């Protein structure tokens, strides 16, 4: 049984052969589907190899994303805590894998030094040594998160205006604020609150539409 199981889409086989050659040159023992025989029970053999491997490398691509086999292999690896992901063509990874760390292998041309190979080698080697090397990705705040932040700020501003009106009511009740001044302040606050709420609704609508893309 091999230490590393390699999962990929058929259309990227030439790239995967290059990766497998570099991994074997680095001393890793690999298993991937070129080892299958026509008489094998594919599902049974693949399941046995994934169970036996200490690391599963999934090479995502547009075709791999559509492959039920690759998704099933990636799910097995994720459940077992031994998944390392690489992206060969900048495709969007399927859920939930898009939320996990992956390495961009688009610029890689077979070299075994520098990025991304050094990090890849460190992750695979660390996993084989039993180190906790796999971490969830920490995505930078995108437009949707920024939009919610803006909506929150607008909401807090509206709450501040409402608190100002409440304070003015209390001041009128205690005779510390003239009714005429209170009326003018109230009209201003209500107009400003309406504008803020309309802006918040606009931002939330834009965020909702962006999240559906």
GROMACS elastic network, one bead per residue, 0.5 to 0.9 nm:
[ bonds ]
;  ai    aj funct       b0    kb
    1     4     6  0.89835   500
    1    29     6  0.84731   500
    1    30     6  0.85243   500
    1    31     6  0.77760   500
    1    48     6  0.89580   500
    1    49     6  0.67427   500
    1    52     6  0.63743   500
    1    53     6  0.71577   500
    2     5     6  0.70121   500
    2    28     6  0.83276   500
    2    29     6  0.50899   500
    2    30     6  0.50994   500
    2    31     6  0.56202   500
    2    49     6  0.74379   500
    2    52     6  0.72750   500
    2    53     6  0.58821   500
    2    54     6  0.83378   500
    3    28     6  0.70064   500
    3    29     6  0.54443   500
    3    30     6  0.61711   500
    3    31     6  0.78401   500
    3    52     6  0.73998   500
    3    54     6  0.53243   500
    3    55     6  0.64621   500
    3    56     6  0.85981   500
    3   128     6  0.73253   500
    4    28     6  0.71444   500
    4    29     6  0.62105   500
    4    31     6  0.62776   500
    4    32     6  0.86514   500
    4    49     6  0.88449   500
    4    50     6  0.83285   500
    4    52     6  0.88164   500
    4    53     6  0.52576   500
    4    54     6  0.61616   500
    4    56     6  0.56028   500
    4    57     6  0.70581   500
    4   124     6  0.82854   500
    4   128     6  0.84489   500
    5    29     6  0.88171   500
    5    30     6  0.58892   500
    5    32     6  0.59860   500
    5    46     6  0.89702   500
    5    49     6  0.68906   500
    5    50     6  0.61574   500
    5    52     6  0.87957   500
    5    53     6  0.59297   500
    5    54     6  0.80869   500
    5    55     6  0.63687   500
    5    57     6  0.61601   500
    5    58     6  0.83859   500
    6    16     6  0.84778   500
    6    20     6  0.80904   500
    6    30     6  0.70132   500
    6    31     6  0.62080   500
    6    32     6  0.50752   500
    6    33     6  0.80779   500
    6    55     6  0.87048   500
    6    56     6  0.59382   500
    6    58     6  0.60818   500
    6    59     6  0.75701   500
    7    16     6  0.89417   500
    7    32     6  0.67023   500
    7    33     6  0.80677   500
    7    56     6  0.73490   500
    7    57     6  0.61313   500
    7    59     6  0.60593   500
    7    60     6  0.83610   500
    7    64     6  0.86149   500
    7    69     6  0.86069   500
    7    70     6  0.60782   500
    7    73     6  0.69825   500
    7    74     6  0.77702   500
    8    11     6  0.85880   500
    8    12     6  0.71146   500
    8    13     6  0.74896   500
    8    16     6  0.72920   500
    8    32     6  0.87278   500
    8    57     6  0.85405   500
    8    58     6  0.60102   500
    8    60     6  0.63914   500
    8    61     6  0.76929   500
    8    63     6  0.86186   500
    8    64     6  0.58699   500
    8    67     6  0.88796   500
    8    69     6  0.89682   500
    8    70     6  0.63169   500
    9    12     6  0.57692   500
    9    13     6  0.70401   500
    9    16     6  0.89736   500
    9    59     6  0.75251   500
    9    60     6  0.73131   500
    9    61     6  0.67293   500
    9    62     6  0.81550   500
    9    63     6  0.55066   500
    9    65     6  0.79495   500
    9    66     6  0.86229   500
    9    67     6  0.69922   500
    9    69     6  0.88662   500
    9    70     6  0.70842   500
   10    13     6  0.53789   500
   10    14     6  0.89245   500
   10    63     6  0.74675   500
   10    64     6  0.76223   500
   11    14     6  0.79787   500
   11    61     6  0.85828   500
   11    63     6  0.67487   500
   11    64     6  0.83473   500
   12    15     6  0.54402   500
   12    16     6  0.62183   500
   12    17     6  0.87118   500
   12    59     6  0.86312   500
   12    61     6  0.74764   500
   12    63     6  0.82128   500
   12    64     6  0.85849   500
   12    88     6  0.80671   500
   13    17     6  0.59937   500
   13    18     6  0.85678   500
   14    17     6  0.51435   500
   14    18     6  0.64369   500
   14    19     6  0.88184   500
   15    18     6  0.50951   500
   15    19     6  0.63261   500
   15    20     6  0.86663   500
   15    88     6  0.81575   500
   15   109     6  0.89359   500
   16    20     6  0.59559   500
   16    21     6  0.83915   500
   16    59     6  0.76449   500
   17    20     6  0.50455   500
   17    21     6  0.60242   500
   17    22     6  0.85970   500
   18    21     6  0.51719   500
   18    22     6  0.63316   500
   18    23     6  0.87058   500
   18   109     6  0.84089   500
   18   110     6  0.64599   500
   19    22     6  0.51650   500
   19    23     6  0.61655   500
   19    24     6  0.86309   500
   19   110     6  0.70016   500
   20    23     6  0.50177   500
   20    24     6  0.60917   500
   20    25     6  0.84608   500
   20    28     6  0.89002   500
   20    30     6  0.73427   500
   20    32     6  0.88986   500
   21    24     6  0.51844   500
   21    25     6  0.60900   500
   21    26     6  0.85995   500
   21   110     6  0.88017   500
   22    26     6  0.62381   500
   22    27     6  0.88568   500
   22    28     6  0.89960   500
   22   110     6  0.67991   500
   22   111     6  0.79153   500
   22   112     6  0.69364   500
   23    27     6  0.65243   500
   23    28     6  0.55250   500
   23    29     6  0.79076   500
   23    30     6  0.79327   500
   23   112     6  0.88122   500
   23   121     6  0.82707   500
   24    27     6  0.50380   500
   24    29     6  0.62271   500
   24    30     6  0.71487   500
   25    28     6  0.73746   500
   26   112     6  0.82298   500
   26   121     6  0.85635   500
   28   125     6  0.85996   500
   30    53     6  0.87414   500
   31    34     6  0.80941   500
   31    35     6  0.69244   500
   31    49     6  0.73750   500
   31    53     6  0.84999   500
   32    35     6  0.61351   500
   32    36     6  0.79520   500
   32    46     6  0.86255   500
   32    49     6  0.88467   500
   33    36     6  0.52770   500
   33    37     6  0.88644   500
   33    42     6  0.88580   500
   33    46     6  0.80686   500
   34    37     6  0.81768   500
   36    39     6  0.83428   500
   36    40     6  0.65295   500
   36    41     6  0.89007   500
   36    42     6  0.72747   500
   36    45     6  0.80295   500
   36    46     6  0.88365   500
   37    40     6  0.53127   500
   37    41     6  0.87432   500
   37    42     6  0.85355   500
   38    41     6  0.84566   500
   38    42     6  0.86974   500
   39    42     6  0.85913   500
   40    43     6  0.86645   500
   40    44     6  0.82114   500
   40    45     6  0.70539   500
   41    44     6  0.54473   500
   41    45     6  0.60995   500
   41    46     6  0.85455   500
   42    45     6  0.52614   500
   42    46     6  0.59992   500
   42    47     6  0.84498   500
   43    46     6  0.52885   500
   43    47     6  0.60846   500
   43    48     6  0.86002   500
   44    47     6  0.52144   500
   44    48     6  0.61860   500
   44    49     6  0.86701   500
   45    48     6  0.51317   500
   45    49     6  0.61727   500
   45    50     6  0.86636   500
   46    49     6  0.51072   500
   46    50     6  0.61453   500
   46    51     6  0.85446   500
   46    73     6  0.82492   500
   47    50     6  0.52160   500
   47    51     6  0.61498   500
   47    52     6  0.86041   500
   47    73     6  0.81341   500
   47    76     6  0.84703   500
   48    51     6  0.51510   500
   48    52     6  0.61581   500
   48    53     6  0.86275   500
   49    52     6  0.50640   500
   49    53     6  0.59957   500
   50    53     6  0.51842   500
   50    54     6  0.80475   500
   50    55     6  0.82042   500
   50    56     6  0.70506   500
   50    73     6  0.76018   500
   50    76     6  0.75289   500
   50    77     6  0.72107   500
   51    54     6  0.79257   500
   51    76     6  0.84590   500
   51    77     6  0.85253   500
   51    80     6  0.83375   500
   53    56     6  0.68386   500
   53    82     6  0.85249   500
   54    82     6  0.63876   500
   54   127     6  0.70247   500
   54   128     6  0.57709   500
   54   129     6  0.89380   500
   54   130     6  0.84315   500
   55    77     6  0.77190   500
   55    81     6  0.85340   500
   55    83     6  0.61729   500
   55    84     6  0.71784   500
   55   124     6  0.66688   500
   55   125     6  0.89003   500
   55   127     6  0.63578   500
   55   128     6  0.65422   500
   56    73     6  0.83297   500
   56    74     6  0.77314   500
   56    77     6  0.59661   500
   56    78     6  0.87966   500
   56    82     6  0.58432   500
   56    83     6  0.50269   500
   56    84     6  0.60933   500
   56    85     6  0.83585   500
   56   124     6  0.86042   500
   57    74     6  0.83871   500
   57    77     6  0.86149   500
   57    82     6  0.84625   500
   57    83     6  0.61210   500
   57    85     6  0.57754   500
   57    86     6  0.74004   500
   57   124     6  0.81398   500
   58    64     6  0.89130   500
   58    70     6  0.75408   500
   58    73     6  0.81023   500
   58    74     6  0.64906   500
   58    77     6  0.89475   500
   58    83     6  0.72874   500
   58    84     6  0.63287   500
   58    86     6  0.62705   500
   58    87     6  0.83665   500
   59    64     6  0.75663   500
   59    70     6  0.88294   500
   59    84     6  0.87575   500
   59    85     6  0.62005   500
   59    87     6  0.57981   500
   59    88     6  0.65007   500
   59   105     6  0.89118   500
   60    63     6  0.79219   500
   60    64     6  0.54291   500
   60    65     6  0.63535   500
   60    70     6  0.83829   500
   60    85     6  0.71877   500
   60    86     6  0.60682   500
   60    88     6  0.60276   500
   60    89     6  0.77480   500
   60    90     6  0.86018   500
   60    91     6  0.74683   500
   60    92     6  0.87788   500
   60    93     6  0.69983   500
   61    65     6  0.59920   500
   61    66     6  0.87304   500
   61    86     6  0.88985   500
   61    87     6  0.62045   500
   61    88     6  0.54983   500
   61    89     6  0.55432   500
   61    90     6  0.72483   500
   61    91     6  0.57236   500
   61    92     6  0.83134   500
   61    93     6  0.80629   500
   62    65     6  0.52528   500
   62    66     6  0.68195   500
   62    88     6  0.86929   500
   62    89     6  0.71298   500
   62    90     6  0.81799   500
   62    91     6  0.53783   500
   62    92     6  0.77784   500
   62    93     6  0.84969   500
   63    66     6  0.52667   500
   63    67     6  0.64011   500
   64    68     6  0.82293   500
   64    69     6  0.83748   500
   64    70     6  0.59515   500
   64    71     6  0.77303   500
   65    68     6  0.81273   500
   65    70     6  0.73493   500
   65    71     6  0.71306   500
   65    91     6  0.78960   500
   65    92     6  0.80249   500
   65    93     6  0.65134   500
   65    94     6  0.63072   500
   66    69     6  0.89175   500
   66    70     6  0.81583   500
   66    71     6  0.80245   500
   66    94     6  0.87365   500
   67    70     6  0.53336   500
   67    71     6  0.63101   500
   67    72     6  0.85795   500
   68    71     6  0.51057   500
   68    72     6  0.59706   500
   68    73     6  0.85136   500
   69    72     6  0.51335   500
   69    73     6  0.61406   500
   69    74     6  0.85528   500
   70    73     6  0.50750   500
   70    74     6  0.60250   500
   70    75     6  0.85055   500
   71    74     6  0.50419   500
   71    75     6  0.60656   500
   71    76     6  0.86160   500
   71    94     6  0.83335   500
   72    75     6  0.50840   500
   72    76     6  0.62536   500
   72    77     6  0.86743   500
   73    76     6  0.51537   500
   73    77     6  0.62562   500
   73    78     6  0.86189   500
   74    77     6  0.50682   500
   74    78     6  0.60426   500
   74    79     6  0.85655   500
   74    83     6  0.69982   500
   74    85     6  0.87799   500
   74    97     6  0.83900   500
   75    78     6  0.50295   500
   75    79     6  0.60892   500
   75    80     6  0.85238   500
   75    83     6  0.87262   500
   75    97     6  0.88493   500
   76    79     6  0.52389   500
   76    80     6  0.62404   500
   76    81     6  0.86729   500
   76    82     6  0.88399   500
   76    83     6  0.86511   500
   77    80     6  0.50747   500
   77    81     6  0.60831   500
   77    82     6  0.52741   500
   77    84     6  0.85350   500
   78    81     6  0.50313   500
   78    82     6  0.61840   500
   78    83     6  0.53565   500
   78    84     6  0.88304   500
   78    97     6  0.87814   500
   79    82     6  0.79238   500
   79    83     6  0.86069   500
   80    83     6  0.78631   500
   81   134     6  0.78874   500
   82   127     6  0.69967   500
   82   134     6  0.78309   500
   83   127     6  0.89469   500
   83   134     6  0.75153   500
   84   101     6  0.80022   500
   84   102     6  0.70129   500
   84   103     6  0.85189   500
   84   120     6  0.81510   500
   84   123     6  0.72910   500
   84   124     6  0.70764   500
   84   127     6  0.89113   500
   84   134     6  0.73848   500
   85    97     6  0.84849   500
   85   100     6  0.83730   500
   85   101     6  0.70083   500
   85   103     6  0.63321   500
   85   104     6  0.89713   500
   85   120     6  0.89511   500
   86   101     6  0.87735   500
   86   102     6  0.51542   500
   86   104     6  0.59150   500
   86   105     6  0.61985   500
   86   120     6  0.83560   500
   87    90     6  0.60626   500
   87    91     6  0.71923   500
   87    92     6  0.88279   500
   87    93     6  0.81717   500
   87   102     6  0.67895   500
   87   103     6  0.60741   500
   87   104     6  0.50574   500
   87   105     6  0.55767   500
   87   106     6  0.70451   500
   88    91     6  0.77786   500
   88   103     6  0.88507   500
   88   104     6  0.66987   500
   88   105     6  0.51286   500
   88   106     6  0.51258   500
   88   107     6  0.87364   500
   88   108     6  0.88993   500
   89   104     6  0.82461   500
   89   105     6  0.76823   500
   89   106     6  0.57839   500
   90    93     6  0.85917   500
   90   104     6  0.74447   500
   90   105     6  0.86787   500
   90   106     6  0.72059   500
   92    98     6  0.70321   500
   93    96     6  0.81256   500
   93    97     6  0.59437   500
   93    99     6  0.85709   500
   94    97     6  0.56837   500
   94    98     6  0.58265   500
   95    98     6  0.55004   500
   95    99     6  0.71649   500
   96    99     6  0.57767   500
   96   100     6  0.73888   500
   97   100     6  0.52584   500
   97   101     6  0.80267   500
   97   102     6  0.85902   500
   98   101     6  0.77373   500
   98   102     6  0.82160   500
   98   137     6  0.85303   500
   99   136     6  0.66493   500
   99   137     6  0.59963   500
   99   138     6  0.82018   500
   99   139     6  0.80096   500
  100   134     6  0.86718   500
  100   135     6  0.70149   500
  100   138     6  0.82628   500
  101   134     6  0.75214   500
  101   135     6  0.63184   500
  101   136     6  0.54228   500
  101   138     6  0.80376   500
  102   137     6  0.78319   500
  103   116     6  0.67621   500
  103   119     6  0.81477   500
  103   120     6  0.72216   500
  104   107     6  0.75550   500
  104   108     6  0.83508   500
  104   116     6  0.69469   500
  105   108     6  0.51743   500
  105   109     6  0.85891   500
  105   115     6  0.89268   500
  105   116     6  0.65392   500
  105   117     6  0.83476   500
  106   109     6  0.83652   500
  107   115     6  0.89761   500
  107   116     6  0.82816   500
  108   111     6  0.70397   500
  108   115     6  0.79769   500
  108   116     6  0.69487   500
  108   117     6  0.77026   500
  110   117     6  0.86792   500
  111   114     6  0.77310   500
  111   117     6  0.73881   500
  112   115     6  0.87871   500
  112   116     6  0.89730   500
  112   117     6  0.58460   500
  112   118     6  0.72069   500
  112   121     6  0.86792   500
  113   116     6  0.81423   500
  113   117     6  0.59820   500
  113   118     6  0.57792   500
  114   117     6  0.59770   500
  114   118     6  0.54284   500
  114   119     6  0.82379   500
  115   118     6  0.55709   500
  115   119     6  0.66311   500
  115   120     6  0.83213   500
  116   119     6  0.56596   500
  116   120     6  0.61962   500
  116   121     6  0.86408   500
  117   121     6  0.58283   500
  117   122     6  0.83321   500
  118   121     6  0.51532   500
  118   122     6  0.60961   500
  118   123     6  0.86650   500
  119   123     6  0.61531   500
  119   124     6  0.86243   500
  120   123     6  0.51838   500
  120   124     6  0.61640   500
  120   125     6  0.83584   500
  121   124     6  0.52826   500
  121   125     6  0.57926   500
  121   126     6  0.81633   500
  122   125     6  0.51897   500
  122   126     6  0.57360   500
  122   127     6  0.83744   500
  122   133     6  0.85155   500
  123   126     6  0.51088   500
  123   127     6  0.60706   500
  123   128     6  0.86327   500
  123   131     6  0.88590   500
  123   133     6  0.59279   500
  123   134     6  0.73989   500
  124   127     6  0.51763   500
  124   128     6  0.63096   500
  124   129     6  0.87278   500
  124   133     6  0.84641   500
  125   128     6  0.51302   500
  125   129     6  0.63024   500
  125   130     6  0.87535   500
  125   131     6  0.87043   500
  126   129     6  0.50156   500
  126   130     6  0.63174   500
  126   131     6  0.51304   500
  126   132     6  0.74349   500
  126   133     6  0.62683   500
  127   131     6  0.53166   500
  127   132     6  0.67657   500
  127   133     6  0.62941   500
  127   134     6  0.80164   500
  128   131     6  0.74639   500
  130   133     6  0.85492   500
  131   134     6  0.86919   500
  132   135     6  0.81423   500
  135   138     6  0.87916   500
  139   142     6  0.79937   500
  141   144     6  0.77931   500
  141   145     6  0.56900   500
  141   146     6  0.65699   500
  142   145     6  0.54874   500
  142   146     6  0.62361   500
  142   147     6  0.85903   500
  143   146     6  0.50098   500
  143   147     6  0.59544   500
  143   148     6  0.86621   500
  143   207     6  0.75758   500
  143   210     6  0.80715   500
  144   147     6  0.50253   500
  144   148     6  0.63690   500
  144   149     6  0.87037   500
  144   206     6  0.84486   500
  144   207     6  0.51749   500
  144   208     6  0.78965   500
  144   210     6  0.68413   500
  144   211     6  0.67021   500
  145   148     6  0.51652   500
  145   149     6  0.62897   500
  145   150     6  0.87914   500
  145   207     6  0.81673   500
  146   149     6  0.50102   500
  146   150     6  0.63763   500
  146   151     6  0.87439   500
  146   207     6  0.88368   500
  147   150     6  0.51270   500
  147   151     6  0.62625   500
  147   152     6  0.86093   500
  147   203     6  0.61367   500
  147   204     6  0.69819   500
  147   206     6  0.78819   500
  147   207     6  0.59207   500
  148   152     6  0.61047   500
  148   153     6  0.86643   500
  148   200     6  0.89902   500
  148   203     6  0.75478   500
  148   204     6  0.68068   500
  148   207     6  0.72025   500
  149   152     6  0.50657   500
  149   153     6  0.63162   500
  149   154     6  0.87410   500
  150   153     6  0.51110   500
  150   154     6  0.62807   500
  150   155     6  0.85734   500
  150   200     6  0.75813   500
  150   203     6  0.73534   500
  150   204     6  0.89757   500
  151   154     6  0.51263   500
  151   155     6  0.61155   500
  151   156     6  0.86485   500
  151   197     6  0.89026   500
  151   199     6  0.78205   500
  151   201     6  0.76822   500
  151   202     6  0.87362   500
  151   203     6  0.61137   500
  151   204     6  0.65961   500
  152   156     6  0.61714   500
  152   157     6  0.86028   500
  152   200     6  0.77946   500
  153   156     6  0.51032   500
  153   157     6  0.62093   500
  153   158     6  0.87033   500
  153   200     6  0.86048   500
  154   157     6  0.50500   500
  154   158     6  0.63052   500
  154   159     6  0.87154   500
  154   196     6  0.57783   500
  154   197     6  0.71279   500
  154   199     6  0.73901   500
  154   200     6  0.58531   500
  155   158     6  0.51112   500
  155   159     6  0.62970   500
  155   160     6  0.86925   500
  155   196     6  0.72568   500
  155   197     6  0.69634   500
  155   200     6  0.68226   500
  156   160     6  0.61861   500
  156   161     6  0.87106   500
  157   160     6  0.50164   500
  157   161     6  0.63670   500
  157   162     6  0.87323   500
  157   193     6  0.79597   500
  157   196     6  0.74228   500
  158   161     6  0.51195   500
  158   162     6  0.63073   500
  158   163     6  0.86841   500
  158   189     6  0.88173   500
  158   192     6  0.78000   500
  158   193     6  0.51237   500
  158   194     6  0.82645   500
  158   196     6  0.62311   500
  158   197     6  0.70508   500
  159   162     6  0.50135   500
  159   163     6  0.61774   500
  159   164     6  0.86283   500
  159   193     6  0.82893   500
  160   163     6  0.50149   500
  160   164     6  0.62190   500
  160   165     6  0.87719   500
  161   165     6  0.63537   500
  161   166     6  0.86777   500
  161   189     6  0.58881   500
  161   190     6  0.80146   500
  161   192     6  0.78397   500
  161   193     6  0.66331   500
  162   165     6  0.51578   500
  162   166     6  0.62800   500
  162   167     6  0.86949   500
  162   189     6  0.74329   500
  162   190     6  0.82323   500
  162   193     6  0.77674   500
  163   166     6  0.50075   500
  163   167     6  0.61840   500
  163   168     6  0.86202   500
  164   167     6  0.50752   500
  164   168     6  0.62029   500
  164   169     6  0.87124   500
  164   186     6  0.89037   500
  164   189     6  0.79710   500
  165   169     6  0.62588   500
  165   170     6  0.87315   500
  165   182     6  0.84351   500
  165   185     6  0.75669   500
  165   186     6  0.61868   500
  165   189     6  0.69896   500
  165   190     6  0.87157   500
  166   169     6  0.51163   500
  166   170     6  0.64296   500
  166   171     6  0.87595   500
  167   170     6  0.51173   500
  167   171     6  0.62601   500
  167   172     6  0.87324   500
  168   172     6  0.61663   500
  168   173     6  0.85730   500
  168   176     6  0.89826   500
  168   177     6  0.72207   500
  168   182     6  0.64292   500
  168   185     6  0.80867   500
  168   186     6  0.82376   500
  169   172     6  0.51511   500
  169   173     6  0.62069   500
  169   174     6  0.87519   500
  169   177     6  0.85400   500
  169   182     6  0.75141   500
  170   173     6  0.50855   500
  170   174     6  0.63688   500
  170   175     6  0.86673   500
  170   176     6  0.85859   500
  170   177     6  0.87907   500
  171   174     6  0.51892   500
  171   175     6  0.61143   500
  171   177     6  0.53295   500
  171   178     6  0.85910   500
  171   182     6  0.88365   500
  172   176     6  0.58017   500
  172   178     6  0.63721   500
  172   179     6  0.64868   500
  172   182     6  0.71591   500
  173   176     6  0.76702   500
  173   177     6  0.81372   500
  174   177     6  0.78075   500
  175   178     6  0.70407   500
  175   179     6  0.88778   500
  177   180     6  0.85353   500
  177   181     6  0.68780   500
  177   182     6  0.67143   500
  178   181     6  0.53198   500
  178   182     6  0.62385   500
  178   183     6  0.87913   500
  179   183     6  0.61290   500
  179   184     6  0.87139   500
  180   183     6  0.51646   500
  180   184     6  0.64240   500
  180   185     6  0.86583   500
  181   184     6  0.52585   500
  181   185     6  0.61407   500
  181   186     6  0.85313   500
  182   185     6  0.50679   500
  182   186     6  0.59750   500
  182   187     6  0.86136   500
  183   186     6  0.50991   500
  183   187     6  0.62415   500
  183   188     6  0.86738   500
  184   187     6  0.52847   500
  184   188     6  0.63037   500
  184   189     6  0.86511   500
  185   188     6  0.51894   500
  185   189     6  0.60886   500
  185   190     6  0.85965   500
  186   189     6  0.50652   500
  186   190     6  0.60453   500
  186   191     6  0.85245   500
  187   190     6  0.52189   500
  187   191     6  0.61774   500
  187   192     6  0.85939   500
  188   191     6  0.52465   500
  188   192     6  0.61492   500
  188   193     6  0.85476   500
  189   192     6  0.51213   500
  189   193     6  0.59815   500
  189   194     6  0.85571   500
  190   193     6  0.50559   500
  190   194     6  0.61420   500
  190   195     6  0.86693   500
  191   194     6  0.52033   500
  191   195     6  0.63540   500
  191   196     6  0.87250   500
  192   195     6  0.51489   500
  192   196     6  0.61900   500
  192   197     6  0.86515   500
  193   196     6  0.50611   500
  193   197     6  0.60901   500
  193   198     6  0.85278   500
  194   197     6  0.51964   500
  194   198     6  0.61467   500
  194   199     6  0.86485   500
  195   198     6  0.51394   500
  195   199     6  0.62312   500
  195   200     6  0.86522   500
  196   199     6  0.50939   500
  196   200     6  0.61366   500
  196   201     6  0.86221   500
  197   200     6  0.50013   500
  197   201     6  0.61508   500
  197   202     6  0.85909   500
  198   201     6  0.51364   500
  198   202     6  0.62315   500
  198   203     6  0.87404   500
  199   202     6  0.50172   500
  199   203     6  0.62236   500
  199   204     6  0.86410   500
  200   203     6  0.51474   500
  200   204     6  0.61739   500
  200   205     6  0.86093   500
  201   204     6  0.51335   500
  201   205     6  0.61377   500
  201   206     6  0.86841   500
  202   205     6  0.52028   500
  202   206     6  0.63343   500
  202   207     6  0.87215   500
  203   206     6  0.51749   500
  203   207     6  0.62125   500
  203   208     6  0.86412   500
  204   207     6  0.50264   500
  204   208     6  0.60864   500
  204   209     6  0.86142   500
  205   208     6  0.50958   500
  205   209     6  0.62311   500
  205   210     6  0.86238   500
  206   209     6  0.51799   500
  206   210     6  0.61283   500
  206   211     6  0.86482   500
  207   210     6  0.50823   500
  207   211     6  0.61492   500
  207   212     6  0.88642   500
  208   211     6  0.52522   500
  208   212     6  0.67009   500
  209   212     6  0.54537   500
  209   213     6  0.70704   500
  210   213     6  0.55479   500
